[in-house]
């Protein structure tokens, strides 16, 4: 169970202003007001707001330099508002504001979904057999596919993204972000960016809502039945696009038991446990669920690795330049290099 802790130095909020805003916009709140911070997560900052026995989650952008199009709180709030009625895993949004007088940036508040979140290791006391680990992986993919089957036009998200040219914009956009955030101690990555540009697939004929960061520590498990997913979190990169790009993003996090040491060192999730699906099995199972032909998934996996390296580099940039004191980010330069090297190995063996 994720536990909130004392807010980190440099990331404190003006408690009086936040309390006033929340009481003015969310009815029926009574009791002592308190703010703590969830210590996990690497992008938007996440706080636990408690009023009496009511628990809510506040999300705001990080402090320091941010990519121009990243951390759009209004966009994230709109996604939650549209999805919550039709996708049972989506948290219920409660309030949103762009009033810079409160904390200097837009932010929103949502209902907390309380449950288990898997991170690098399976929690002590949570014994998952190989058979159940397989089922949990399959359930993760079923929830992803369920998102991909939602009629985004019907829920008011028809203008939310531009599926035409989506893959090209992603390759071009993330390449620009990497170049802008690169520090002297990480690879230039030009070889990888050139390969992605040359191997782009055609636009999908079945665009859909894609999460863009779908992984174990962004889903919430039922404490009474840990194989059942009850929530999906972290909707900041959601758009309309190619679902195989979404799958590729998930594959980038998926470190298998047989992967080399450099990947094992940066593993963030329990994807190497006995019974966990391999990346090939993930691609095959998703293809079976969705009816989409995947074929050779090297491009999607490589793009996922690249995008993850850019996200890590944007975070590392803030640490490198002293814009955050969070010591978790000290090793992110190593993460970037390891992801880049992995992608190059995939390219060298690819048949594309």
Protein Blocks (a to p, Z undefined) as FASTA:
>chain_A
ZZdddddehiaccfklmmmmmmmmmghiacjddddddfehjkbccddddehjaccddddd
dedjddfkgoilklmmmmmmmmmmmmmkbccdfbdcfbfklnopacddddddddddddfb
ccehiacdfklmmmmmmmmmmmmmmmmmpcfklnopmmmpcfehklmmmmmmmmmmmmmm
pcfkbcfklmmmmmmmmmpccddfbdcddeklacfklcccdfklmmbcfbdehjllgccd
dfklmmmmmmmmmccfkbcfklmmmocbfklbghiacfklmmmmmmmmnopafkjaklmm
mmmmmmmmmmmmmmmmmmmnopaccfklmmmmmmmmmmmmmmmmmmmmpcZZ
